[in-house]
Amino acid sequence: MTEGSISKKILLFALPVFLGQLLQQLYNVVDSIVVGNTLGKEALAAVSSSGSLIFLVVGFINGLFMGAGVIISNRFGAKDYNRVHTAVHTAIGFGLLSGIFMTFVGVFGAPVILRWMGTPLDVYPNSVLYLRIFFMGGLGNVMYNTCCGIYQAVGDSKHPLYYLIASTIINTILDILFVIVLGLGIGGAAAATVIAQYLSASLAFFKLTRIDGYHRVELKKIKIDWEVLKQELKIGIPSGIQNSVIAIANVIVQSNINAFGSIAMAGSGSYAKLEGFAFLPINSFCSALTTFTSQNLGAGNPKRAQKGARFGVLFGATCSELIGVILFIGAPVFLMMFSKDPEVLAFGKLQVATESLFYFMLAYSHCMASIIRGAGKTSVPMFVMLGCWCLFRITYITIAVNIFHTIRTIYWAYPITWTMSSTIFTIYYFKTKPLKISKL
């Protein structure tokens, strides 16, 4: 990432991530189609309402490992390969502990949080069942993301794609087998996801033990270097908190949507599957920008990092907005894949009409956060997201819904806060010029 054409390097890195995310999103769509059309709108609502809680736990853990990725990228760019080796083994060791922790929290904490979210009684039992089975795959989820983060930190985005392809295929096959053929219901859908998570994690980890490179994992050397871990967490904790505060805000938003009943939940859940396609360029360019920025700053080339930042932000925002326009036009057709219920469709179309044309702001905020994070300044995105996407979003909903008691008032919380964060990131970037030479 430190040599050659900037646009080519970023696109070649982002493309496999994009394809992997596309496969994952297509699986999520198939999952919702199977659940919604086979098990009904109550089951679809149960899966949909679980999304915010899943992101709350998974997002925090994955955010922690962003710190490891930044450290590994920076040291790799600086050609400090011995310290790359130490950082990799520390990340693996910490990933094992974190996976066990996530499993425990998810399995035992899900019922409490679902009650706190005000999950309707007709949805609650299925939501608890789905979440408890899903979080049994916590260790697989964390280790897959840890291993893929290591690959991406050294500029390899192809291997994560291969493992995601395998995971998506087995997930889809098992989903159809467990839910449609064997009739295992919503628990079968969750079990299919768990099995696929462990498969992808096993493949990714096994390859790391065989790969020829400075990021190779040696089983006997897996241990936590506490100084390295401290440095990784110093960068990773703000990212984890950032993900969590966004998730907490989304949980509160979801609880307000829940108040409109299971039909509104199903409609909002259908929309969420479509919105996931807007995140495809966002996630791929965010991964590329963090790695590109960190490696080039580690290599002592801030001007190259700045050029890459401009290209990545522009391209990512443009792609997301294009997807938003397509969804805005085709929403009536796309939403019918999940449910034919007129009321469910009405809620989904209303949310698409409210949010989809603002996807460029969503992409811009995420890309700017990734650039700043790649520079090692992870506290800045955390505070911006905490202020805009959590505190202001919750305050807005609390006040506005009492004045304008319509679900569209809730939907507007997203475009408003995306615009706020984009404005703040722009001011910060041009005022402080954060892309400077750094050794981590």
N, C-alpha and C positions, 0 to 999 in steps of 0.2 A: 504493500500500500504506500510505500515511501518513494517509489520510482515509477516512471512511465506516465501515460495519459491519465489525468485525474478523472475525467468523465468515464473512461473505459474501466478504470480500476473500481470506481464506485458502482457502476452498473453491473460489472461482472460479479461483484460481491453481493449486490442487492438482488440480482435475478434469482439465484437459488433460494434465497430467503423468501422472496416473493412467491416462487412456485411452491415452496413448502407450506407457507401460510395459506396459499390458495387451496392446496389439498386439504389442509386442516379445516378451512372454512367450508369447503364442499362437504367434508364429512359431517361438520356441525349441522349443515343444512339437511343432509340426508337423515341425520339423527332426529332432527325436529320433524321432518316429513314423516318418518316412520312412527315416531311417538304421537304426533298430532293426528295423523290419519288412521292409525291403528288403535291407539289407546284413548283418543278423545282430547277435547280442549282442556279438561281438568289436569290431565297428565302433562300436556304441553305447558300449561301454566306452572306446574310444579317444577319442571326442568328449567323454565325461564326464570322463575323466582330464585332459583339456586345460583344463577350466574354471578350475581353481585357478591354473594357470600364466598363463592369459590375464588373470585378475583381478590377478595379481601385477604384470604390466607395465602393463596398461591402468589399473588402480586407482591406481598411483603417479602416472602422467601426469595423470589426471583430477583427482587430489587437489591437484596443483600449481595447477590452474586454478580451484580453489575460492577461492584467494587473490584471483585477479583478480575473481571474482564478488562477493566481499565488498567489495572496494575500489570496484568500479563501483556496487554497490547503495548503499553508504554515501554516496558522492559524489552519486549521483542523488537520494537522499533529502534531502541538504543543498542541492540545486539548484546544485551546483558543476559546471556542464555543460562548461566548458573542460577540467577535469581528468578528467571522464568520457571525453571524446574521446581524451585522451592514454592513459588506461588501456585503452581498447578497442583502440587500434592497437598498443599494446605487447603485449596478450594475443594478438592475431592474429599478430604477428611471432614471438613466442615459440612459438606453436602450430605454425607451419611448421617451426621447428627441432626441436621436440619430436617431431613426427610422423615426421620422417626418422630421428631417434634411435630411436624405438620400433620402426620397421620393421627397422632394423639389428640391434637387440638380439634381437627376436623371431625373425627368420629364422635368425640364426647361433647364438643361445643355446639354442634349444628342445631340440636333441638332448641337450646336456649336462645340462640340468635334468631332462629326462624320465628319463635314466639315474639321476641322483641320487635321483629320486623312487621308484626301484625299479619302474618300469613293466614289467609282464610282457612277455616276448618275443613272445607272440601278439598283443599290442596295440601294441607299440612302433613298428613301421613305419608303421602308419596314424596314430598319434598325431603322429609327426614330420611326415608329409605334411600332415595337417590344419593343424597349427600354422604350418608354414612358409608355406603359402598364405594362411592367415588373417592373419598378420602382414604380408603384402605390402600389406594394406589399412590399415596403421598410420597413414599420413598422413591418409587419409580418416576414420578413427576419431577421431583427435585433433582434426581441424579441425571435424568435426561437433559434438563435445562442446564445443569452444571457442566456436563460433558460438551454439550453444543456450544455453551459459552466459551469454553476453552478453544474449541475449533475456530470459532469466529474471531476470538481475540488475536489469533495468529494469521488471520486473513483467509481461513478456509470455511466457506459457507456451503460447500458441496456435500461434505459428509453428513451434516445435519439434515439436508434434503433427502439423502438416501434413506436414512433411518425414519424420517417422517413419512416417506412413501410406504415403507413396510408397515409402519404403525397404522396409517390411514386405511390401507387395504385390509389388514386383519380386523381393524375396528369396524369397518363397514360390513364385512362378512359376518362377524360375530353379532353385530347389531341386528341384522336381518334374521340370523339363525335364532338368537335368544328371544327376540321380541315377536317376530312374525311366525316362525316355524314352531318354536318350543313354547311360546306364550308365557314367557317369564316376566312380562310387564316392564315397568319402569326400572325395576331392579336389574333386569337383564341388560337394559341399555347402559346402566352404570357399570355393570360387571364387564361388558365389552370394552369400555374405556379403560378400566383398570388393567386388564390383560394387555391391551395395546401399549399402555404406558410402560409397563415393565419390559415388554419386548423391545421397544425403542431404546430404553435406558440400557438394557443389557447389550444391545448391538453397539451403541455409542461407546460404552465403557470398554467393551472387549477390544474394539479397534484402537482405542487410546493406549491399550497395553501392548499393541503390536506395531503401532505406527513408527516410522523412522523420522524422528524429529526431536527438537528440544522440549516439546510439550508431551513427550511420551510418559505414560504413567507406569511406575514400577510398584508392584503390590507391597513390597517390603518397605518402601519409602513413604507410604501413605501415612502421614502424621501431620499434626497441626503445629506450624511454626507460629508461636504466639505473637511475635513481633510483626510478622507478615499478616497474620489474621487481623491484628489491631489496625494495620494500615488499610487492609481490604474493607474492614467494617467501617472505618472512618469515612471511606468513600461510599460504601454500599448502604449503610444505615439510612442516610438521607434519601437514597433512591427507594429503599424499602418503605420508609415512612411516606414518601411521595405516593407510591402505589397504594399504600394503605389508606391514606386520607382521601384519595380519589375513590377508593372502594367503599370507604365508610360513607362518603357523600352519596355514592350510588345506591348503597343499602338504604339510606334514608329516602332517596328519591324513589326507590323500589317500594318502600313501605307506604309512601304516599300514593303510588300507583295501585298498590294492593287494596287501598281503601275504596277504589272504584270497582273492585270485584274481580273474579277470576277471568271474566271475558276481557277486561282491560289488560290483565296480566298476560293473557295469551296473545293479544294483539301487540303489546309492547315486546313480548318475547319474539314474535315473528319479525318485527322490525329490527330487533337486535341482531338477528341472523343476517339480515341484509346489510346492516351497518358494518358488520364484520368485513365485508368486501372493501369498504373504504379504508379499513385498517391495514389491508395488504400492502399498499405502497408505503404507508406510514411505518409499519413495523420493519419492513425491509430496508428502507432508507435510514431509519433510526439506528438499526444495527450497523449499517455501513458507515454512517457518520461518526458514531462513537468510536469504532475501531480505527477509521481513517484519521480522525482528529488525534486520538491518543498516540497512535504509532508515529505520526509525523511530528508531533510536539516532542515525543521522546527522541526522535532522530534529529531534533534541532532545526526543524523546517516549518516555522509558523505560517509563512506566506502560502505554502502549499496547503496547509490546513485551512486557511481562510478561503482560498479558491474552491476547495472541496466543499466547504460549508455553503457557499453561495449556490453552487451547482445542485447539491443535495436538497436544500430547502426548496428551491424553485421547482425542481423535477418532482419531488414528493408531493408538494401542495397541488401542482397541476394535475397529477394523476388522481389524487383523491377527489378533487373537484369534478373531474370527468366522470368518475364513478357516481358521485352525488347527482349529477345531471341525469345519468342513465337511470338511476333509481327513482328520481323524481318523475320521470316520464313513464317508466315501466312498472311502478309500484303496484297497481291493481292486478297485473298479471303475476308478478313475482310473489306477492303475498298469498295468492290462492294456492301456492304449493303447500303451504302449512295448514291452512284451514279454509273451508268453504263457508263457514259461518259468517253471515253478513255483518254481525256486530263486531266480531273479531277483526274482520277486514277493515271496518270503519276506523277502529282505533289504530290499526297499523298504518293505514293510509294517511291519517291525520299526523302521526309522528314523522313519517317520511316527508310530508309537505312542510313541516315545521323545521326540520333539522338538516335535511340532505344538502341543501344549497350552501351550507356553511362549512362543509367538510374541509375546505382549503384552510380555514382558521384552525381546525382541529389538527390538521397535518403540520401546519406552520409551528404551532406550539410544541408539538412532540419533537419535531426535528430540531428546533432551537434548544430544547431541553437536552437532547442527545449530544449536540455539539458542545454545550457548556459542561455536560457531564464528562465527555471525553477529555476535556481540559482539566479534569479532576475537581471541578467546583460543583459538587453535587448538592451542596446546601442551597444553592440559588434556585434550581428547579423545584426543590422541595418546598421552599418558602412561597414561591410563586403559585404552585399548585395548591398548597395549603390555604393560601389566602383566597385564591380565585375559585378553584374547583371544589373546595370543601366549605370554608367558612362563609364566603359570599353566596355560594350555591344553596347551602342550607338556610341561610338567612332569607334569601330571596323566596325560596319555596314556602318557608314558614309564614312569611308575611303575605306574599302574593296569593297563595291558595286560599287564604281566609278572606281575601278581598274578591278575587275572581275564582270561584270554585268550579273550575273546569280543568280537565286533564291536560289541555293544551298549555295552560299556565305552567305546568310541570315540565312539559317538553321544551318550553322556551328557555329553561334554566341552562341548557347545554350551549346553544349558540351564543347566549349572552356571556357566559363564563369563558368560552373558547376565545371570543374577541378580546376580553379583558386580559387574559394571560398572554395572548399574542402581542398586544400593545406593550405590556411590561417587559417581555423578553426582548423586543426590538429596542426599547430605550436602554435596557441594561447592556445589550451587546455593543451598541454604538457608543455608549458612554464609558464603559470600562475596558473594552477591547480585550476579552478574556483569553484569546488564543495566543499564548506566549510559550516559549520553551519551558518544558517542565520535565523533571526526572522523578519518577515515583518508585 
